[in-house]
Amino acid sequence: MDLPWDQARCFDTDKMWHALDFLLRRVGFPVDVVFGEEEIPGADDWSYGPPRCLTPDQVRTAAEAFAATPPPPGSPRVSSRATRPRRASTRRSSGSAVSRWTW
């Protein structure tokens, strides 16, 4: 079952995983959050190697590193609430309402 993005426990990066890995490695990120750090014991090879995961300590390290990472220069900090679409109505000169979604 697909849940709305704000309720899902998984974030799908689609094909951006390689670009994310490149950028995180370039800035010296302390944990490999894209490919994982530890092989999962007993897991089958998935054609590109066995699946990998992060230990609780590695997750903590990654979370602390993400929290300490400043935004790129010139970009405002945006909260998750600010990124949720909301319905806005505007009035035409004829008096009829027009609904649109804004972010």
Backbone as XML, in Angstrom:
<?xml version="1.0"?>
<chain id="A" units="angstrom">
  <residue number="1" name="MET">
    <atom name="N" x="0.834" y="-1.172" z="0.000"/>
    <atom name="CA" x="0.000" y="0.000" z="0.000"/>
    <atom name="C" x="0.886" y="1.245" z="0.000"/>
  </residue>
  <residue number="2" name="ASP">
    <atom name="N" x="0.619" y="2.156" z="-0.901"/>
    <atom name="CA" x="1.375" y="3.404" z="-0.963"/>
    <atom name="C" x="0.747" y="4.433" z="-0.032"/>
  </residue>
  <residue number="3" name="LEU">
    <atom name="N" x="1.562" y="4.952" z="0.858"/>
    <atom name="CA" x="1.119" y="5.983" z="1.781"/>
    <atom name="C" x="1.486" y="7.352" z="1.239"/>
  </residue>
  <residue number="4" name="PRO">
    <atom name="N" x="0.777" y="8.400" z="1.676"/>
    <atom name="CA" x="1.191" y="9.753" z="1.300"/>
    <atom name="C" x="2.623" y="10.004" z="1.750"/>
  </residue>
  <residue number="5" name="TRP">
    <atom name="N" x="3.336" y="10.876" z="1.052"/>
    <atom name="CA" x="4.758" y="11.098" z="1.314"/>
    <atom name="C" x="5.035" y="11.466" z="2.758"/>
  </residue>
  <residue number="6" name="ASP">
    <atom name="N" x="4.111" y="12.199" z="3.411"/>
    <atom name="CA" x="4.372" y="12.634" z="4.780"/>
    <atom name="C" x="4.079" y="11.557" z="5.822"/>
  </residue>
  <residue number="7" name="GLN">
    <atom name="N" x="3.561" y="10.392" z="5.388"/>
    <atom name="CA" x="3.297" y="9.284" z="6.296"/>
    <atom name="C" x="4.173" y="8.069" z="5.990"/>
  </residue>
  <residue number="8" name="ALA">
    <atom name="N" x="4.850" y="8.090" z="4.867"/>
    <atom name="CA" x="5.665" y="6.941" z="4.455"/>
    <atom name="C" x="6.903" y="6.805" z="5.343"/>
  </residue>
  <residue number="9" name="ARG">
    <atom name="N" x="7.336" y="5.574" z="5.545"/>
    <atom name="CA" x="8.546" y="5.319" z="6.330"/>
    <atom name="C" x="9.742" y="5.106" z="5.414"/>
  </residue>
  <residue number="10" name="CYS">
    <atom name="N" x="9.553" y="5.298" z="4.136"/>
    <atom name="CA" x="10.613" y="5.089" z="3.154"/>
    <atom name="C" x="10.638" y="6.292" z="2.214"/>
  </residue>
  <residue number="11" name="PHE">
    <atom name="N" x="11.815" y="6.732" z="1.868"/>
    <atom name="CA" x="11.963" y="7.826" z="0.913"/>
    <atom name="C" x="12.632" y="7.257" z="-0.328"/>
  </residue>
  <residue number="12" name="ASP">
    <atom name="N" x="11.983" y="7.368" z="-1.478"/>
    <atom name="CA" x="12.504" y="6.815" z="-2.722"/>
    <atom name="C" x="13.273" y="7.889" z="-3.486"/>
  </residue>
  <residue number="13" name="THR">
    <atom name="N" x="14.554" y="7.658" z="-3.671"/>
    <atom name="CA" x="15.376" y="8.620" z="-4.404"/>
    <atom name="C" x="15.381" y="8.354" z="-5.903"/>
  </residue>
  <residue number="14" name="ASP">
    <atom name="N" x="14.746" y="7.262" z="-6.317"/>
    <atom name="CA" x="14.693" y="6.848" z="-7.713"/>
    <atom name="C" x="16.116" y="6.754" z="-8.255"/>
  </residue>
  <residue number="15" name="LYS">
    <atom name="N" x="16.472" y="7.497" z="-9.276"/>
    <atom name="CA" x="17.796" y="7.380" z="-9.885"/>
    <atom name="C" x="18.803" y="8.382" z="-9.338"/>
  </residue>
  <residue number="16" name="MET">
    <atom name="N" x="18.444" y="9.129" z="-8.323"/>
    <atom name="CA" x="19.344" y="10.131" z="-7.759"/>
    <atom name="C" x="20.331" y="9.543" z="-6.763"/>
  </residue>
  <residue number="17" name="TRP">
    <atom name="N" x="20.265" y="8.248" z="-6.476"/>
    <atom name="CA" x="21.130" y="7.651" z="-5.461"/>
    <atom name="C" x="22.602" y="7.853" z="-5.780"/>
  </residue>
  <residue number="18" name="HIS">
    <atom name="N" x="22.984" y="7.743" z="-7.038"/>
    <atom name="CA" x="24.391" y="7.871" z="-7.388"/>
    <atom name="C" x="24.883" y="9.312" z="-7.208"/>
  </residue>
  <residue number="19" name="ALA">
    <atom name="N" x="24.045" y="10.277" z="-7.577"/>
    <atom name="CA" x="24.419" y="11.682" z="-7.391"/>
    <atom name="C" x="24.519" y="12.014" z="-5.898"/>
  </residue>
  <residue number="20" name="LEU">
    <atom name="N" x="23.586" y="11.489" z="-5.103"/>
    <atom name="CA" x="23.650" y="11.716" z="-3.659"/>
    <atom name="C" x="24.925" y="11.122" z="-3.071"/>
  </residue>
  <residue number="21" name="ASP">
    <atom name="N" x="25.257" y="9.899" z="-3.488"/>
    <atom name="CA" x="26.482" y="9.261" z="-3.006"/>
    <atom name="C" x="27.704" y="10.098" z="-3.379"/>
  </residue>
  <residue number="22" name="PHE">
    <atom name="N" x="27.751" y="10.572" z="-4.616"/>
    <atom name="CA" x="28.872" y="11.391" z="-5.083"/>
    <atom name="C" x="29.023" y="12.649" z="-4.223"/>
  </residue>
  <residue number="23" name="LEU">
    <atom name="N" x="27.917" y="13.353" z="-4.015"/>
    <atom name="CA" x="27.980" y="14.599" z="-3.254"/>
    <atom name="C" x="28.355" y="14.363" z="-1.790"/>
  </residue>
  <residue number="24" name="LEU">
    <atom name="N" x="27.780" y="13.332" z="-1.185"/>
    <atom name="CA" x="28.095" y="13.059" z="0.222"/>
    <atom name="C" x="29.549" y="12.635" z="0.397"/>
  </residue>
  <residue number="25" name="ARG">
    <atom name="N" x="30.060" y="11.837" z="-0.530"/>
    <atom name="CA" x="31.478" y="11.451" z="-0.451"/>
    <atom name="C" x="32.384" y="12.668" z="-0.648"/>
  </residue>
  <residue number="26" name="ARG">
    <atom name="N" x="31.982" y="13.533" z="-1.546"/>
    <atom name="CA" x="32.802" y="14.714" z="-1.839"/>
    <atom name="C" x="32.954" y="15.634" z="-0.635"/>
  </residue>
  <residue number="27" name="VAL">
    <atom name="N" x="31.908" y="15.734" z="0.188"/>
    <atom name="CA" x="31.991" y="16.589" z="1.369"/>
    <atom name="C" x="32.501" y="15.824" z="2.588"/>
  </residue>
  <residue number="28" name="GLY">
    <atom name="N" x="32.877" y="14.559" z="2.401"/>
    <atom name="CA" x="33.442" y="13.779" z="3.498"/>
    <atom name="C" x="32.425" y="13.330" z="4.525"/>
  </residue>
  <residue number="29" name="PHE">
    <atom name="N" x="31.200" y="13.018" z="4.082"/>
    <atom name="CA" x="30.166" y="12.575" z="5.021"/>
    <atom name="C" x="30.656" y="11.329" z="5.750"/>
  </residue>
  <residue number="30" name="PRO">
    <atom name="N" x="30.456" y="11.244" z="7.071"/>
    <atom name="CA" x="31.080" y="10.178" z="7.865"/>
    <atom name="C" x="30.470" y="8.787" z="7.722"/>
  </residue>
  <residue number="31" name="VAL">
    <atom name="N" x="29.315" y="8.672" z="7.115"/>
    <atom name="CA" x="28.627" y="7.380" z="7.013"/>
    <atom name="C" x="28.105" y="7.214" z="5.587"/>
  </residue>
  <residue number="32" name="ASP">
    <atom name="N" x="28.215" y="6.014" z="5.054"/>
    <atom name="CA" x="27.687" y="5.736" z="3.716"/>
    <atom name="C" x="26.191" y="5.446" z="3.824"/>
  </residue>
  <residue number="33" name="VAL">
    <atom name="N" x="25.379" y="6.520" z="3.792"/>
    <atom name="CA" x="23.934" y="6.366" z="3.944"/>
    <atom name="C" x="23.266" y="5.897" z="2.660"/>
  </residue>
  <residue number="34" name="VAL">
    <atom name="N" x="23.943" y="5.975" z="1.540"/>
    <atom name="CA" x="23.365" y="5.546" z="0.267"/>
    <atom name="C" x="23.470" y="4.035" z="0.100"/>
  </residue>
  <residue number="35" name="PHE">
    <atom name="N" x="24.662" y="3.487" z="0.281"/>
    <atom name="CA" x="24.875" y="2.052" z="0.053"/>
    <atom name="C" x="24.906" y="1.234" z="1.338"/>
  </residue>
  <residue number="36" name="GLY">
    <atom name="N" x="25.002" y="1.878" z="2.484"/>
    <atom name="CA" x="25.096" y="1.171" z="3.750"/>
    <atom name="C" x="26.539" y="0.849" z="4.085"/>
  </residue>
  <residue number="37" name="GLU">
    <atom name="N" x="26.757" y="0.453" z="5.312"/>
    <atom name="CA" x="28.107" y="0.178" z="5.793"/>
    <atom name="C" x="28.354" y="-1.304" z="6.043"/>
  </residue>
  <residue number="38" name="GLU">
    <atom name="N" x="27.384" y="-1.970" z="6.639"/>
    <atom name="CA" x="27.573" y="-3.357" z="7.077"/>
    <atom name="C" x="26.793" y="-4.314" z="6.188"/>
  </residue>
  <residue number="39" name="GLU">
    <atom name="N" x="27.455" y="-5.395" z="5.762"/>
    <atom name="CA" x="26.729" y="-6.426" z="5.009"/>
    <atom name="C" x="25.722" y="-7.099" z="5.921"/>
  </residue>
  <residue number="40" name="ILE">
    <atom name="N" x="24.560" y="-7.410" z="5.393"/>
    <atom name="CA" x="23.545" y="-8.117" z="6.158"/>
    <atom name="C" x="23.900" y="-9.598" z="6.133"/>
  </residue>
  <residue number="41" name="PRO">
    <atom name="N" x="24.205" y="-10.195" z="7.286"/>
    <atom name="CA" x="24.636" y="-11.602" z="7.323"/>
    <atom name="C" x="23.590" y="-12.535" z="6.715"/>
  </residue>
  <residue number="42" name="GLY">
    <atom name="N" x="24.068" y="-13.436" z="5.871"/>
    <atom name="CA" x="23.195" y="-14.441" z="5.281"/>
    <atom name="C" x="22.332" y="-13.962" z="4.131"/>
  </residue>
  <residue number="43" name="ALA">
    <atom name="N" x="22.440" y="-12.692" z="3.758"/>
    <atom name="CA" x="21.616" y="-12.171" z="2.656"/>
    <atom name="C" x="22.208" y="-12.595" z="1.321"/>
  </residue>
  <residue number="44" name="ASP">
    <atom name="N" x="21.345" y="-12.879" z="0.375"/>
    <atom name="CA" x="21.782" y="-13.247" z="-0.965"/>
    <atom name="C" x="22.349" y="-12.034" z="-1.699"/>
  </residue>
  <residue number="45" name="ASP">
    <atom name="N" x="23.197" y="-12.311" z="-2.678"/>
    <atom name="CA" x="23.726" y="-11.261" z="-3.548"/>
    <atom name="C" x="22.590" y="-10.753" z="-4.431"/>
  </residue>
  <residue number="46" name="TRP">
    <atom name="N" x="22.462" y="-9.452" z="-4.571"/>
    <atom name="CA" x="21.389" y="-8.863" z="-5.374"/>
    <atom name="C" x="21.898" y="-8.381" z="-6.733"/>
  </residue>
  <residue number="47" name="SER">
    <atom name="N" x="22.885" y="-9.031" z="-7.270"/>
    <atom name="CA" x="23.525" y="-8.772" z="-8.565"/>
    <atom name="C" x="24.477" y="-7.578" z="-8.532"/>
  </residue>
  <residue number="48" name="TYR">
    <atom name="N" x="24.360" y="-6.713" z="-7.578"/>
    <atom name="CA" x="25.327" y="-5.617" z="-7.405"/>
    <atom name="C" x="25.991" y="-5.724" z="-6.041"/>
  </residue>
  <residue number="49" name="GLY">
    <atom name="N" x="25.913" y="-6.900" z="-5.459"/>
    <atom name="CA" x="26.493" y="-7.147" z="-4.146"/>
    <atom name="C" x="25.406" y="-7.404" z="-3.120"/>
  </residue>
  <residue number="50" name="PRO">
    <atom name="N" x="25.799" y="-7.894" z="-1.965"/>
    <atom name="CA" x="24.801" y="-8.160" z="-0.930"/>
    <atom name="C" x="24.226" y="-6.862" z="-0.373"/>
  </residue>
  <residue number="51" name="PRO">
    <atom name="N" x="22.999" y="-6.904" z="0.115"/>
    <atom name="CA" x="22.420" y="-5.693" z="0.718"/>
    <atom name="C" x="23.200" y="-5.302" z="1.970"/>
  </residue>
  <residue number="52" name="ARG">
    <atom name="N" x="23.211" y="-4.021" z="2.244"/>
    <atom name="CA" x="23.971" y="-3.494" z="3.378"/>
    <atom name="C" x="23.040" y="-2.639" z="4.235"/>
  </residue>
  <residue number="53" name="CYS">
    <atom name="N" x="23.430" y="-2.420" z="5.461"/>
    <atom name="CA" x="22.619" y="-1.618" z="6.383"/>
    <atom name="C" x="23.527" y="-0.762" z="7.263"/>
  </residue>
  <residue number="54" name="LEU">
    <atom name="N" x="22.900" y="0.015" z="8.117"/>
    <atom name="CA" x="23.620" y="0.824" z="9.095"/>
    <atom name="C" x="23.295" y="0.309" z="10.488"/>
  </residue>
  <residue number="55" name="THR">
    <atom name="N" x="24.283" y="0.327" z="11.369"/>
    <atom name="CA" x="24.055" y="-0.019" z="12.767"/>
    <atom name="C" x="23.376" y="1.173" z="13.444"/>
  </residue>
  <residue number="56" name="PRO">
    <atom name="N" x="22.798" y="0.974" z="14.618"/>
    <atom name="CA" x="22.204" y="2.118" z="15.329"/>
    <atom name="C" x="23.213" y="3.255" z="15.569"/>
  </residue>
  <residue number="57" name="ASP">
    <atom name="N" x="24.460" y="2.926" z="15.886"/>
    <atom name="CA" x="25.472" y="3.974" z="16.081"/>
    <atom name="C" x="25.756" y="4.729" z="14.785"/>
  </residue>
  <residue number="58" name="GLN">
    <atom name="N" x="25.762" y="4.017" z="13.667"/>
    <atom name="CA" x="25.992" y="4.681" z="12.377"/>
    <atom name="C" x="24.811" y="5.574" z="12.011"/>
  </residue>
  <residue number="59" name="VAL">
    <atom name="N" x="23.598" y="5.138" z="12.320"/>
    <atom name="CA" x="22.414" y="5.975" z="12.079"/>
    <atom name="C" x="22.507" y="7.244" z="12.919"/>
  </residue>
  <residue number="60" name="ARG">
    <atom name="N" x="22.905" y="7.118" z="14.174"/>
    <atom name="CA" x="23.061" y="8.272" z="15.063"/>
    <atom name="C" x="24.113" y="9.235" z="14.499"/>
  </residue>
  <residue number="61" name="THR">
    <atom name="N" x="25.237" y="8.686" z="14.058"/>
    <atom name="CA" x="26.302" y="9.518" z="13.478"/>
    <atom name="C" x="25.800" y="10.245" z="12.235"/>
  </residue>
  <residue number="62" name="ALA">
    <atom name="N" x="25.079" y="9.537" z="11.389"/>
    <atom name="CA" x="24.537" y="10.152" z="10.169"/>
    <atom name="C" x="23.534" y="11.250" z="10.515"/>
  </residue>
  <residue number="63" name="ALA">
    <atom name="N" x="22.643" y="10.988" z="11.460"/>
    <atom name="CA" x="21.638" y="11.984" z="11.851"/>
    <atom name="C" x="22.305" y="13.236" z="12.399"/>
  </residue>
  <residue number="64" name="GLU">
    <atom name="N" x="23.327" y="13.055" z="13.220"/>
    <atom name="CA" x="24.049" y="14.208" z="13.772"/>
    <atom name="C" x="24.762" y="14.984" z="12.667"/>
  </residue>
  <residue number="65" name="ALA">
    <atom name="N" x="25.340" y="14.263" z="11.712"/>
    <atom name="CA" x="26.039" y="14.935" z="10.602"/>
    <atom name="C" x="25.060" y="15.698" z="9.714"/>
  </residue>
  <residue number="66" name="PHE">
    <atom name="N" x="23.897" y="15.097" z="9.426"/>
    <atom name="CA" x="22.886" y="15.809" z="8.631"/>
    <atom name="C" x="22.401" y="17.053" z="9.375"/>
  </residue>
  <residue number="67" name="ALA">
    <atom name="N" x="22.165" y="16.933" z="10.674"/>
    <atom name="CA" x="21.678" y="18.069" z="11.459"/>
    <atom name="C" x="22.707" y="19.206" z="11.497"/>
  </residue>
  <residue number="68" name="ALA">
    <atom name="N" x="23.989" y="18.858" z="11.452"/>
    <atom name="CA" x="25.053" y="19.863" z="11.514"/>
    <atom name="C" x="25.435" y="20.418" z="10.147"/>
  </residue>
  <residue number="69" name="THR">
    <atom name="N" x="24.880" y="19.870" z="9.084"/>
    <atom name="CA" x="25.224" y="20.307" z="7.732"/>
    <atom name="C" x="24.482" y="21.587" z="7.401"/>
  </residue>
  <residue number="70" name="PRO">
    <atom name="N" x="25.208" y="22.660" z="7.125"/>
    <atom name="CA" x="24.531" y="23.923" z="6.796"/>
    <atom name="C" x="23.903" y="23.845" z="5.404"/>
  </residue>
  <residue number="71" name="PRO">
    <atom name="N" x="22.870" y="24.643" z="5.175"/>
    <atom name="CA" x="22.276" y="24.668" z="3.831"/>
    <atom name="C" x="23.252" y="25.319" z="2.849"/>
  </residue>
  <residue number="72" name="PRO">
    <atom name="N" x="23.079" y="25.050" z="1.566"/>
    <atom name="CA" x="23.942" y="25.705" z="0.575"/>
    <atom name="C" x="23.796" y="27.227" z="0.655"/>
  </residue>
  <residue number="73" name="PRO">
    <atom name="N" x="24.848" y="27.955" z="0.316"/>
    <atom name="CA" x="24.769" y="29.418" z="0.370"/>
    <atom name="C" x="23.609" y="29.942" z="-0.470"/>
  </residue>
  <residue number="74" name="GLY">
    <atom name="N" x="22.886" y="30.883" z="0.093"/>
    <atom name="CA" x="21.783" y="31.502" z="-0.635"/>
    <atom name="C" x="20.479" y="30.754" z="-0.573"/>
  </residue>
  <residue number="75" name="SER">
    <atom name="N" x="20.452" y="29.563" z="0.037"/>
    <atom name="CA" x="19.187" y="28.830" z="0.106"/>
    <atom name="C" x="18.595" y="28.979" z="1.501"/>
  </residue>
  <residue number="76" name="PRO">
    <atom name="N" x="17.309" y="29.270" z="1.575"/>
    <atom name="CA" x="16.684" y="29.423" z="2.893"/>
    <atom name="C" x="16.456" y="28.055" z="3.537"/>
  </residue>
  <residue number="77" name="ARG">
    <atom name="N" x="16.444" y="28.012" z="4.853"/>
    <atom name="CA" x="16.074" y="26.770" z="5.550"/>
    <atom name="C" x="14.572" y="26.599" z="5.383"/>
  </residue>
  <residue number="78" name="VAL">
    <atom name="N" x="14.160" y="25.417" z="5.003"/>
    <atom name="CA" x="12.754" y="25.146" z="4.753"/>
    <atom name="C" x="12.319" y="24.010" z="5.664"/>
  </residue>
  <residue number="79" name="SER">
    <atom name="N" x="11.264" y="24.213" z="6.407"/>
    <atom name="CA" x="10.747" y="23.159" z="7.279"/>
    <atom name="C" x="9.867" y="22.220" z="6.462"/>
  </residue>
  <residue number="80" name="SER">
    <atom name="N" x="9.627" y="21.030" z="6.983"/>
    <atom name="CA" x="8.767" y="20.087" z="6.269"/>
    <atom name="C" x="7.357" y="20.643" z="6.142"/>
  </residue>
  <residue number="81" name="ARG">
    <atom name="N" x="6.925" y="21.437" z="7.115"/>
    <atom name="CA" x="5.591" y="22.032" z="7.031"/>
    <atom name="C" x="5.509" y="23.002" z="5.851"/>
  </residue>
  <residue number="82" name="ALA">
    <atom name="N" x="6.580" y="23.723" z="5.621"/>
    <atom name="CA" x="6.586" y="24.702" z="4.533"/>
    <atom name="C" x="6.568" y="24.040" z="3.167"/>
  </residue>
  <residue number="83" name="THR">
    <atom name="N" x="6.938" y="22.774" z="3.080"/>
    <atom name="CA" x="6.975" y="22.107" z="1.779"/>
    <atom name="C" x="5.677" y="21.380" z="1.450"/>
  </residue>
  <residue number="84" name="ARG">
    <atom name="N" x="4.724" y="21.400" z="2.362"/>
    <atom name="CA" x="3.439" y="20.747" z="2.096"/>
    <atom name="C" x="2.564" y="21.683" z="1.273"/>
  </residue>
  <residue number="85" name="PRO">
    <atom name="N" x="1.955" y="21.168" z="0.204"/>
    <atom name="CA" x="1.092" y="22.037" z="-0.592"/>
    <atom name="C" x="-0.152" y="22.440" z="0.203"/>
  </residue>
  <residue number="86" name="ARG">
    <atom name="N" x="-0.646" y="23.619" z="-0.053"/>
    <atom name="CA" x="-1.879" y="24.060" z="0.573"/>
    <atom name="C" x="-2.733" y="24.751" z="-0.475"/>
  </residue>
  <residue number="87" name="ARG">
    <atom name="N" x="-4.012" y="24.703" z="-0.278"/>
    <atom name="CA" x="-4.945" y="25.264" z="-1.233"/>
    <atom name="C" x="-5.063" y="26.774" z="-0.989"/>
  </residue>
  <residue number="88" name="ALA">
    <atom name="N" x="-4.991" y="27.516" z="-2.038"/>
    <atom name="CA" x="-5.135" y="28.965" z="-1.942"/>
    <atom name="C" x="-6.182" y="29.402" z="-2.956"/>
  </residue>
  <residue number="89" name="SER">
    <atom name="N" x="-6.984" y="30.356" z="-2.597"/>
    <atom name="CA" x="-7.989" y="30.878" z="-3.507"/>
    <atom name="C" x="-7.666" y="32.321" z="-3.833"/>
  </residue>
  <residue number="90" name="THR">
    <atom name="N" x="-7.851" y="32.681" z="-5.063"/>
    <atom name="CA" x="-7.691" y="34.066" z="-5.475"/>
    <atom name="C" x="-8.963" y="34.474" z="-6.212"/>
  </residue>
  <residue number="91" name="ARG">
    <atom name="N" x="-9.249" y="35.723" z="-6.217"/>
    <atom name="CA" x="-10.444" y="36.240" z="-6.890"/>
    <atom name="C" x="-10.062" y="36.864" z="-8.225"/>
  </residue>
  <residue number="92" name="ARG">
    <atom name="N" x="-10.841" y="36.516" z="-9.223"/>
    <atom name="CA" x="-10.683" y="37.174" z="-10.527"/>
    <atom name="C" x="-11.386" y="38.529" z="-10.467"/>
  </residue>
  <residue number="93" name="SER">
    <atom name="N" x="-11.092" y="39.365" z="-11.432"/>
    <atom name="CA" x="-11.749" y="40.673" z="-11.464"/>
    <atom name="C" x="-13.256" y="40.525" z="-11.663"/>
  </residue>
  <residue number="94" name="SER">
    <atom name="N" x="-13.683" y="39.381" z="-12.242"/>
    <atom name="CA" x="-15.116" y="39.140" z="-12.435"/>
    <atom name="C" x="-15.794" y="38.714" z="-11.135"/>
  </residue>
  <residue number="95" name="GLY">
    <atom name="N" x="-15.010" y="38.451" z="-10.079"/>
    <atom name="CA" x="-15.579" y="38.068" z="-8.794"/>
    <atom name="C" x="-15.595" y="36.574" z="-8.543"/>
  </residue>
  <residue number="96" name="SER">
    <atom name="N" x="-15.328" y="35.743" z="-9.569"/>
    <atom name="CA" x="-15.338" y="34.291" z="-9.355"/>
    <atom name="C" x="-14.024" y="33.858" z="-8.710"/>
  </residue>
  <residue number="97" name="ALA">
    <atom name="N" x="-14.104" y="32.825" z="-7.880"/>
    <atom name="CA" x="-12.912" y="32.334" z="-7.170"/>
    <atom name="C" x="-12.162" y="31.335" z="-8.030"/>
  </residue>
  <residue number="98" name="VAL">
    <atom name="N" x="-10.845" y="31.375" z="-7.958"/>
    <atom name="CA" x="-9.985" y="30.418" z="-8.651"/>
    <atom name="C" x="-9.174" y="29.702" z="-7.582"/>
  </residue>
  <residue number="99" name="SER">
    <atom name="N" x="-9.232" y="28.368" z="-7.575"/>
    <atom name="CA" x="-8.451" y="27.602" z="-6.605"/>
    <atom name="C" x="-7.169" y="27.139" z="-7.259"/>
  </residue>
  <residue number="100" name="ARG">
    <atom name="N" x="-6.109" y="27.141" z="-6.499"/>
    <atom name="CA" x="-4.826" y="26.647" z="-6.983"/>
    <atom name="C" x="-4.051" y="26.118" z="-5.792"/>
  </residue>
  <residue number="101" name="TRP">
    <atom name="N" x="-3.052" y="25.319" z="-6.076"/>
    <atom name="CA" x="-2.195" y="24.774" z="-5.026"/>
    <atom name="C" x="-0.925" y="25.598" z="-4.957"/>
  </residue>
  <residue number="102" name="THR">
    <atom name="N" x="-0.524" y="25.935" z="-3.761"/>
    <atom name="CA" x="0.726" y="26.670" z="-3.590"/>
    <atom name="C" x="1.618" y="25.925" z="-2.611"/>
  </residue>
  <residue number="103" name="TRP">
    <atom name="N" x="2.890" y="26.266" z="-2.643"/>
    <atom name="CA" x="3.845" y="25.695" z="-1.694"/>
    <atom name="C" x="4.447" y="26.784" z="-0.880"/>
  </residue>
</chain>
